[in-house]
Amino acid sequence: MAFQIPSDLHPDLMPVAWLLGTWHGNGRGDYPTIDAFSYEQDVVFAHDGRPFLHYFSRAWITDDEGERVRPGALETGFLRPSGEGKVELVLAHPTGYAEIWYGETDGARITLATDVVARTVSAKEYTAGQRMYGLVEGALMYAYDMAAEGQPMQSHLWGKLERV
């Protein structure tokens, strides 16, 4: 699908404009403390003319045939360019986490690492994360590594989304 930069896009967002839109696709997840799983995902990166993108993601756990079995992860937040190729990401999750991420852009690629992970008393232990987003042949590819439940930083989620 052809992508056009909106005329009212804040100039600070130009390095991350390639993220704008609605994306849909599938991914896989694995971690030593859980069973491997597949999921379907919708992601939206939106703007309102101010110098940030609003991010929203929702997923559904899928079976071997790709059919939705149950709701999966939800997260929402704001991606804010901070100058000279740097970005900040603030995220909130219904599972009791809030995160502050810092990273950088390199063309159509963003790498991020957590600076702060705050959690409620009822949330599972999660201490750090790393994310990478990239535009590859028109698809949004991503990987998410985490340190949680006493495990060191390692791969947790990866997926491929198409612009819809």
N, C-alpha and C positions, 0 to 999 in steps of 0.2 A: 504494500500500500504506500502510495506517495505521501511524503511528509512535507508540510509547509510550515515555516516559522511564522507564528502569529504576529500581526503587525503591532499589537499592543504588548508584546513580550518585553519585560524590563531588560535593559541592556546587560545587566549583571548576570542574567540567566543564559546568555549566548553559549557559554562553554558546556552547559547541560541541557540545551534545547532539544537535543536528540532523544532525550528521555520522554518528552511530552507525549501524552496520549494515553490510550487504553491498550493494555497488553493482555494476551491470554495464551496459556500453554500448560505445560506439564513439567514435573520435576520428580526427583527422587530424594529420599532422606535416609540417613543411617547414622548411628552413633552407638558406642559400646553399651550404653544403658537401655537401649530400646531395640525393637525389631525394625528391620529395614521396611520402608514403605514408599508408595507412589502417591502423587497428589496432582490435582488440577488447580490452576491458580489464575486469578484476575489481579492485575496491578494497574493503578491509575496514577499518572503524574500530571497534575493540573496546575494552572497559574491563574492569578487574577490581576495581573499588571504590577504587583509588588515584587520585590527581589527575593522571592523564595518559590519553591515548588511544593505543593501539597501532595503527599504520597499516601496511598491507601492500598493495602494488599489483603486479599482474603483467599483462602485455600480450602479444598475439600480432599479428604483422604479418598483414594480410589482403589478399586479391586484390580485383579489381574486383567480384566477386560476394559479397564478404564472408566468404569461406572462409579459414580459418587457413592460412597459408603456413609460418610458422616462429615460434619464440618471440621475443618482443620484450623490452622493458624490465622489470626487476624493481627494486623499492625497498622498504625497510622503515624504520620509525622510530617516533618518539614525539612526539605533539603535547601540549604542556604549557601550560595557561593560567598566566600570571604576574601576574595582577591588573590591575584597571582596564582591561579590554578588550584587554590585551596577550597574545600567545602566543609560544611558542618551539617550533620544530620541529627535531628532530635526525634526519637521514636517512643511510642507508648504501646503497650500490649495489654489485653484483658487478663492475661495470666499473672499480672502483678509486677511487671517490669517497666522501667523507663530507662532509656539509654541516651547518652550523648556520644556521637561518633565524630571523628575528624578524619579527613582524607584529602585526596587530590585528584584532579582530572588530568588525563593525558589523551587528548583527542576524544574519541568516543569510548573512553574507558575511565571508570572511577574505582579507586581503591579506598577502603575505609577501615578504621579500627576503633574499637570502643575506647573512650577515655573514662567514662563513668557508666556503671551499671547499678541502678538502684532497684531494690526489690522489696515487696511487701513481706510481712512475716509468713504469709501462707504460700509464697512463691517458691518453686524449686530453686536449688542453688545453681546459679549461672553467674560466671565471673568476668567473661571477656568474649569478644567476638571480632571477626574480620569478615569483610564483604568485598566482593569485586563484581562490578557490573560492566558489561561491554556490549557494544553494537557489532554484531558479526553477521555480515551478509543480510542486513535488514532485521535480524532477530536480536532480541534482548537476551543475552546469556548472563547467568550470574552464578556465583558460588558463595556459600556462607559457612565459615568455620567458627567453632565455638569451644570454649572451655566451660564445662559444667559438671555437676555431680561428681566432683573429685577427679575428673578426666582432664588431661592437658589439651591445649588447642589442637583441634583436628576437624576434618571435613564433616559437615552435618547435612547441608542441603545444596542442591545444584539443579538448575532448570534452564529451559529455553522457552521464551515467550514470543509470540508474533503480534505485531501491531494490528488492532482491529478497528 
